[in-house]
Structures are given as C-alpha cells and as structure tokens.
Amino acid sequence: MTVNEGEPFRLYRKALQYAESDPEVFLGTARRAAESILLDIALQQAVGSKPTLESLLTVLTAKGLVPPKVVLAVRTIQNYGNYGSHAQDSSGEEISAEDVQPCLNALTQLAVWYGRTTASLAEDEAQHELAGLQHKSGTTRVADSTLIVVKAVLLGCGFEQLLSRRNHRIVHVQMPWSDNLVSDVARRLLDLAVYNERRLLRMMETDEEIRSQVVPVGRVGYSMGGRNFYLLAARAGRWGRTTAEEFLANPAGAQIAVPKHSDMFDNILSAFSTDEAGLYERGVRILDVPHHLGLELFHLNGDVLAVGGQNLRMHARQNDAYFELLNSEMLPAAAQAKLRSAASNVLLANRSWLDELKMRPEQLHQELMRCFHDLDADEDRFEELVRDLVAHAVFPQESTPLSREELVRHVLFESYRLGRP
C-alpha cells in the first residue's frame, strides 16, 4: 500500500473524459497521470527520485523497472504534454481529438502495463506478509476477498461463530484471487479459502503436496448461477452489427481482452469448445490485460471484445454504448453445461487444520451452508450482508452507492438465489 494508491487510475479515467471534449485539457491530465503512475512504482519499489516525470523516468529506467516499450509510451505522453502547453501560444491553432490519438494510445498502453505491474507487486506483498505471520495454536487463517461472490460466503456462513465454539479465533488475510490460494492452503500458510473448483482439481492432479494436504470441503455455489460468461462489445465498433450466431460462425479478426491466467480465459475456451491453439487457427487474438481496466479498454481500441467480472458487466449495462455480443445463454447446451461446471466455487481446507478441529469435511460444509442459506429467511441478516458487501467489496471507481447496492443484490440472487431478482 502506498500514499499514492488509487491516484494513477483516477487521473487516467479523468484524462479519458477529456480526450474528445477538451483535448488540450486531456494532454495536461495525461501527463499528470503518467507522472502519478511512475511515482507509485517508485514508492512501491522504494526508489528515491524527484517527483517529476523526467526524473522518475530516468531513475526507474536506469534500475530496469520500466521496459523500453513503456519508456517510449511515456516519452510520447511527455512530448504531447509539452506540445499541449505551447501549441496555442505559438500558433493559436485548436488541438483536435484526432491530434491527441497517439497520446491516448500511449496512455492506455502505460495504464495496462501499470495494472499488470501493480497486480504482481500486490501479490508479492500479500505472499510476503502471509509468510511473515506466525501460526498460533487456536488461530484459523482465512483467505479474505473483495470479490462479491466470495465475500458473501465469508460474511454469511457464520465462520466466526462456528470456530469460536471450538476455541478458535479467525484471522482474515486479504489475498488476490489466484492459484496461490491453493498452494498457500497446502503449505498451511492459510487454513481455509474459497476458490474455483475446476482449477483446484486441475492442480490436485499434478501436484502431490496439494493432493495430500488440501481437502475440498464442498461447493459453496456457482458464480452468477453458471451464467457468468460474456463478451462485451462497443456498438460503434467492428462487431456492433454482428449477431452471436454470425460471430460464432466466423470470429476471425476478433481481439479479446481478458486476464489470461484466470478462469475467465478458461471460459473463453469452453465457449468456443477449443484450446488456445484452436482460437489462433480461427483468427482470434487474446490480449492479456489486468482485471480492473474496465470500459476504458474501448478507448484504446473500439473494436476490442472484453471479458471481465460482474462489476464490468453491470457498469456496461448502464451505458447504451455497449452490448453483450455473446453470453452463456446464447451458446449451445453443451457449452452452457461446461461453463456452469467451470463456474462452481469450492471451500478448501488444510488437512491438518481439519484434524485439529476434529471435523469431517462434510460436517463443516453442512454447518456453514445451513447458516448461509438461512439468510433468505432472515431479512435483518440479509440486509446486513448487503450493507457489508457494499462497504467492503470492490466496485468501479465511478459507481454510485445505489448502483453498488444494485450490483450486490443482483450477484447474490444470480449466484445464490438469495433475495429477489
């Protein structure tokens, strides 16, 4: 965590708002966003530098922390920022949206790189913090999450009450959604976690330590009821007039933006009933992007297709400029069945931890799920869960309190049939 946290993407999104309406303001804000990104990298890496774009870029480049392509993008932003500062003074000419397009492309390239870099740094920081925690008797470490689907289970299953009856205190550890959750449970850096069932089973097939130390306690639900897959498109882009049937018959030329090392990418393969090589043969290109770039992906490339989480999906549904070119319900029955299976999440536990509590997996699962599904008959508890999720889950930065609550209620109903549609 740094004092600069959140500022780079705030400035990036602010710059995007002006790219067409006021290109001159855009250039100045783009330069500030680039400077903020480099400053945050310097803070996270404990690199000393003057807080100016030139000084930050020089120091970070010298230490090998900024790759050459990103240096070129920053220089492009820097040069356009200088141009924006002096253009009107020297010539009096207006700067158009077309004039600043190269700067817009460079800024989005920088933001994509920053998203990947900070996600990696966050994962490293979480692993370092977890490794530094000493395991104490009578303490249960649970992998915490800001994802609505996971956080709902952690808040609604009554973990703390159940474990307090066994003289255990819960320690919540904020962890990114990745395969590391399974590895950490195997090494007993964590005792409990919720993760994608298919990816867990795949890891158990190939890793002896995971197979011997991790116990799948039981399913806790299906993300969005198994209907969590979609391909988002811009109406003004290449695919704006294409039907789902036409796209499936000929997807050649499609560029799909998706976090590649995720179950979202697995869903693409299931939707097309192929592997990565098969996608390539059909002319589909995968763009590996971080989770949180959101709709700004379309500012870089209006023809791109985006796959993301439910936050992106709901944000797009509030904007007529976007539509779901493809989703689970448009696919053949066999593909829908694959996607539903791939959407299941499972509670996993360390075997030694279960032995200490003298609990069978099925017993633990039964108690937790009974408490969770009782929420539907207890309006006060359900409304408290909604408030907690609105306060603690992650949402698009520009979302309103009302839209956040609507998203929470939507996800709870679609994933767990809690509340009303």
C-alpha positions in Angstrom: 0.0 0.0 0.0 1.3 3.5 -0.8 0.1 7.0 -0.2 -0.4 7.3 -3.9 -2.8 4.3 -4.1 -5.7 4.9 -6.4 -4.5 8.2 -7.8 -2.9 7.0 -11.1 -6.2 5.3 -12.3 -8.2 8.3 -11.0 -6.1 10.6 -13.2 -6.2 8.1 -16.1 -10.0 7.9 -16.1 -10.2 11.7 -15.7 -7.9 12.1 -18.8 -10.2 9.8 -20.8 -13.2 12.0 -20.1 -11.4 14.9 -21.9 -9.9 13.1 -24.8 -12.8 14.2 -27.1 -14.5 17.0 -25.3 -11.3 19.0 -24.5 -8.1 17.6 -26.0 -6.0 20.4 -24.6 -7.0 19.5 -21.0 -6.6 15.9 -21.9 -2.9 16.3 -22.7 -2.2 18.0 -19.4 -4.1 15.4 -17.4 -2.5 12.6 -19.4 1.0 13.9 -18.3 -0.1 14.1 -14.7 -1.5 10.5 -14.9 1.8 9.3 -16.3 3.8 11.1 -13.6 1.5 9.6 -10.9 2.0 6.0 -12.3 5.8 6.4 -12.2 5.6 7.9 -8.7 3.6 4.9 -7.4 6.1 2.4 -8.9 8.9 4.4 -7.3 7.1 4.4 -3.9 6.4 0.6 -4.1 10.0 -0.2 -5.1 11.4 2.3 -2.5 13.3 4.2 -5.2 14.4 7.7 -4.5 13.7 10.4 -7.1 12.4 13.9 -7.5 8.6 13.7 -8.2 8.9 14.9 -11.8 8.2 12.9 -14.9 11.7 13.3 -16.3 13.4 12.4 -13.0 11.2 9.4 -12.3 11.5 8.0 -15.8 15.3 8.4 -15.7 15.8 6.7 -12.3 13.3 3.9 -12.9 14.7 3.1 -16.4 18.2 3.0 -15.0 17.1 0.4 -12.4 15.4 -1.7 -15.1 11.9 -1.1 -13.6 10.4 0.3 -16.8 10.7 -1.7 -20.1 11.7 0.0 -23.3 8.2 -0.1 -24.9 6.8 1.7 -21.8 9.6 4.2 -21.9 8.5 5.0 -25.5 4.9 5.4 -24.3 5.9 7.8 -21.5 8.1 9.8 -23.9 5.1 10.1 -26.3 2.9 11.4 -23.4 5.6 13.8 -22.3 6.1 15.2 -25.8 2.4 15.6 -26.4 2.1 17.3 -22.9 4.8 19.8 -23.9 3.0 20.3 -27.3 -0.3 21.0 -25.5 1.4 23.6 -23.2 2.9 25.6 -26.1 0.7 24.9 -29.2 -1.8 27.6 -28.7 0.8 30.2 -27.5 2.8 29.7 -30.7 0.2 29.2 -33.4 -3.2 29.8 -31.9 -4.5 26.5 -33.5 -7.1 24.4 -31.8 -6.0 20.9 -30.7 -8.4 18.3 -32.0 -9.4 14.8 -30.7 -7.7 13.3 -33.8 -4.5 15.2 -32.9 -4.2 13.6 -29.5 -5.0 10.0 -30.5 -1.3 8.8 -30.4 -1.1 10.2 -26.8 -4.3 8.4 -25.9 -3.0 5.1 -27.2 0.3 5.6 -25.3 -1.5 6.5 -22.1 -3.7 3.4 -22.2 -0.6 1.2 -23.0 1.1 2.7 -19.9 -2.1 2.0 -17.8 -2.2 -1.6 -19.0 1.5 -2.1 -18.0 0.9 -0.4 -14.7 -2.1 -2.6 -14.0 -0.1 -5.8 -14.6 2.9 -4.5 -12.6 0.9 -3.4 -9.5 -1.1 -6.6 -9.5 2.2 -8.5 -9.4 3.5 -6.3 -6.7 0.3 -6.7 -4.7 0.5 -10.5 -5.0 4.2 -10.4 -3.9 3.3 -8.2 -0.9 0.5 -10.4 0.2 2.8 -13.5 -0.1 5.5 -11.8 2.0 3.0 -10.7 4.6 1.5 -14.1 4.8 4.9 -15.8 5.2 5.8 -13.4 8.0 2.7 -14.3 10.1 3.5 -16.9 12.7 0.9 -19.7 13.0 -0.5 -19.8 16.5 -2.5 -22.5 18.1 -6.2 -21.8 18.2 -6.0 -19.5 15.2 -7.6 -20.1 11.8 -6.3 -18.1 8.8 -9.0 -17.5 6.2 -8.2 -16.0 2.8 -10.3 -12.8 2.6 -11.5 -11.3 -0.7 -13.1 -8.2 -2.1 -15.0 -10.2 -4.8 -18.7 -10.1 -4.1 -19.3 -13.8 -4.8 -16.5 -14.8 -2.4 -17.0 -12.1 0.3 -20.7 -13.0 0.5 -19.8 -16.6 1.6 -17.2 -15.4 4.0 -19.6 -13.0 5.7 -22.7 -15.1 5.5 -21.6 -18.6 6.6 -21.0 -17.9 10.2 -17.4 -18.9 10.2 -16.5 -16.9 13.4 -19.4 -18.3 15.4 -18.7 -21.9 14.4 -15.0 -21.7 15.2 -15.4 -19.7 18.4 -17.4 -22.7 19.7 -14.1 -24.7 19.1 -12.0 -22.0 20.8 -10.5 -20.8 17.5 -10.0 -17.2 16.6 -10.2 -16.1 12.9 -7.5 -14.1 11.2 -8.7 -12.7 7.8 -5.8 -12.3 5.3 -6.6 -10.3 2.2 -5.4 -12.4 -0.8 -5.7 -12.0 -4.6 -7.8 -14.5 -6.5 -5.2 -16.8 -8.0 -3.8 -20.3 -7.9 -1.6 -19.2 -5.0 -4.6 -19.6 -2.7 -4.4 -23.4 -3.2 -0.6 -23.6 -2.7 -0.9 -21.5 0.5 -3.5 -23.8 2.0 -1.3 -26.8 1.1 1.7 -25.2 3.0 -0.7 -24.1 5.8 0.1 -20.5 5.3 -3.7 -20.5 5.1 -6.2 -22.8 6.7 -9.3 -22.0 4.6 -10.1 -20.4 1.2 -12.7 -20.2 -1.4 -11.6 -20.9 -5.0 -12.6 -22.1 -8.4 -13.3 -25.8 -8.2 -12.1 -26.8 -11.7 -8.8 -25.0 -11.2 -8.4 -26.7 -7.8 -9.0 -30.1 -9.2 -6.5 -29.5 -12.0 -3.8 -28.6 -9.5 -4.6 -31.6 -7.4 -4.0 -33.8 -10.4 -0.4 -32.6 -11.0 0.9 -31.6 -7.5 1.4 -34.3 -4.9 1.7 -31.8 -2.0 -1.6 -30.2 -2.9 -3.2 -33.6 -3.3 -2.1 -34.8 0.1 -2.6 -31.6 2.1 -5.7 -29.8 0.6 -9.2 -31.1 1.2 -12.1 -29.9 -1.0 -14.7 -29.3 1.8 -17.6 -28.7 -0.6 -19.2 -26.5 -3.2 -20.4 -23.1 -2.0 -22.2 -22.0 -5.2 -21.9 -21.1 -8.8 -20.7 -17.6 -9.8 -23.8 -16.0 -11.3 -25.5 -19.3 -11.3 -23.1 -20.5 -14.0 -24.1 -17.7 -16.4 -21.0 -15.6 -15.7 -19.5 -15.6 -19.2 -19.9 -12.8 -21.7 -18.1 -11.0 -24.5 -18.6 -7.2 -24.2 -18.5 -5.1 -27.4 -18.9 -1.4 -28.3 -21.9 -0.7 -30.5 -19.8 1.7 -32.6 -17.0 -0.8 -33.1 -16.4 -3.6 -35.6 -18.8 -6.0 -34.1 -21.7 -3.6 -33.4 -23.9 -5.0 -36.1 -22.9 -8.7 -35.7 -25.2 -11.3 -34.2 -24.0 -14.0 -31.8 -24.6 -16.6 -34.5 -22.6 -14.7 -37.1 -19.7 -14.2 -34.6 -19.5 -17.8 -33.6 -19.6 -18.9 -37.3 -16.7 -16.5 -38.2 -14.8 -14.9 -35.3 -11.7 -14.2 -37.4 -10.1 -10.9 -36.5 -11.5 -10.8 -33.0 -9.3 -9.3 -30.3 -10.4 -10.5 -26.9 -9.1 -8.6 -23.8 -9.0 -10.9 -20.8 -6.7 -11.7 -17.8 -5.1 -14.7 -19.4 -4.1 -16.5 -16.2 -7.6 -16.7 -14.9 -10.8 -18.8 -15.0 -12.2 -16.1 -17.3 -9.8 -17.2 -20.0 -10.8 -20.8 -19.4 -14.4 -19.7 -20.0 -13.5 -18.4 -23.5 -12.0 -21.8 -24.4 -15.2 -23.5 -23.1 -17.4 -21.1 -25.0 -15.6 -21.9 -28.3 -15.1 -25.6 -27.4 -11.4 -25.4 -28.3 -7.9 -24.7 -26.9 -5.7 -21.6 -27.3 -4.1 -23.0 -30.5 -7.7 -23.5 -31.8 -8.5 -19.9 -31.1 -5.4 -18.8 -33.0 -6.4 -21.0 -36.0 -9.8 -19.4 -36.1 -8.2 -15.9 -36.2 -8.9 -14.9 -32.6 -6.2 -12.9 -30.8 -6.0 -12.8 -27.0 -5.0 -9.5 -25.3 -3.7 -10.2 -21.8 -5.0 -7.3 -19.6 -5.4 -6.7 -15.8 -8.9 -7.1 -14.3 -9.5 -3.5 -13.3 -9.1 -1.6 -16.6 -12.8 -1.7 -17.3 -14.6 0.2 -20.1 -11.5 2.3 -20.8 -10.3 -0.7 -22.8 -12.5 0.6 -25.6 -10.8 4.0 -25.6 -7.7 2.2 -26.8 -9.4 0.0 -29.3 -13.1 0.4 -30.1 -13.1 -3.0 -31.9 -11.9 -5.0 -28.9 -14.1 -7.5 -27.1 -13.8 -7.6 -23.3 -14.2 -10.4 -20.8 -14.3 -9.3 -17.2 -16.1 -9.7 -13.9 -19.6 -8.7 -12.9 -18.6 -5.2 -12.0 -17.6 -4.5 -15.6 -20.7 -6.3 -16.8 -23.1 -4.2 -14.7 -21.2 -1.0 -15.5 -21.7 -1.7 -19.2 -25.4 -2.4 -18.8 -25.8 1.2 -17.5 -24.3 2.5 -20.8 -26.1 2.1 -24.1 -22.8 2.3 -25.9 -22.0 -1.3 -25.1 -23.7 -4.7 -25.5 -23.1 -8.4 -24.9 -22.1 -9.8 -28.3 -22.0 -13.3 -26.7 -23.0 -14.7 -23.3 -23.7 -18.0 -21.7 -27.4 -18.2 -22.8 -26.5 -17.7 -26.5 -24.3 -20.8 -26.6 -25.2 -24.5 -27.4 -26.4 -26.6 -24.4 -23.1 -28.5 -24.2 -21.1 -25.3 -23.9 -23.5 -23.9 -21.3 -23.0 -27.1 -19.3 -19.2 -26.7 -19.4 -19.5 -23.1 -18.3 -21.8 -23.9 -15.4 -19.4 -26.6 -14.2 -16.5 -24.1 -14.6 -18.3 -21.5 -12.5 -18.5 -23.6 -9.4 -16.5 -22.4 -6.3 -15.4 -24.7 -3.5 -14.4 -24.2 0.1 -11.0 -25.8 0.6 -9.2 -26.5 3.8 -5.8 -27.7 5.1 -6.0 -31.4 6.2 -4.0 -30.8 9.4 -6.4 -27.9 10.4 -9.4 -30.2 9.9 -7.7 -32.8 12.1 -7.1 -30.3 14.8 -10.7 -29.2 14.9 -11.8 -32.9 14.7 -14.2 -32.1 12.0 -15.1 -34.1 8.9 -15.3 -32.1 5.7 -19.0 -32.9 5.1 -19.8 -31.8 8.7 -18.1 -28.5 8.3 -19.7 -27.9 4.9 -23.2 -28.8 6.2 -23.0 -26.4 9.1 -21.7 -23.5 7.0 -24.2 -23.9 4.2 -27.1 -24.2 6.5 -26.2 -20.9 8.1 -25.6 -19.3 4.7 -28.9 -20.3 3.1 -30.9 -19.4 6.3 -30.1 -15.8 5.3 -33.1 -15.9 2.9 -35.5 -16.4 5.8 -33.9 -13.7 8.0 -34.4 -10.3 6.4 -32.3 -8.5 9.0 -29.3 -10.7 8.5 -29.7 -10.5 4.7 -29.8 -6.7 4.7 -26.8 -6.6 7.0 -24.9 -8.7 4.5 -25.9 -6.4 1.6 -24.6 -3.3 3.6 -21.4 -5.1 4.5 -20.8 -6.1 0.8 -21.5 -2.5 -0.4 -18.9 -1.3 2.1 -16.2 -3.8 1.6 -16.4 -5.3 -1.9 -14.6 -3.7 -4.9 -16.6 -1.7 -7.5 -15.8 0.6 -10.4 -14.5 3.9 -9.1 -17.2 5.9 -10.7 -20.1 3.8 -9.5 -22.7 5.3 -7.2 -23.8 3.9 -3.8 -27.1 2.9 -5.5 -25.5 1.1 -8.4 -23.2 -0.7 -6.0 -26.2 -1.9 -3.9 -28.0 -3.0 -7.1 -24.9 -5.0 -8.2 -24.6 -6.7 -4.8 -28.3 -7.7 -4.8 -28.0 -8.9 -8.4 -25.0 -11.1 -7.7 -26.5 -12.5 -4.5 -29.6 -13.6 -6.4 -28.0 -14.9 -9.5 -25.2 -16.8 -7.6 -27.1 -18.0 -4.5 -30.8 -17.3 -5.1 -30.7 -15.0 -2.0 -33.1 -12.0 -2.0 -35.2 -11.1 -5.0 -34.3 -10.8 -8.7 
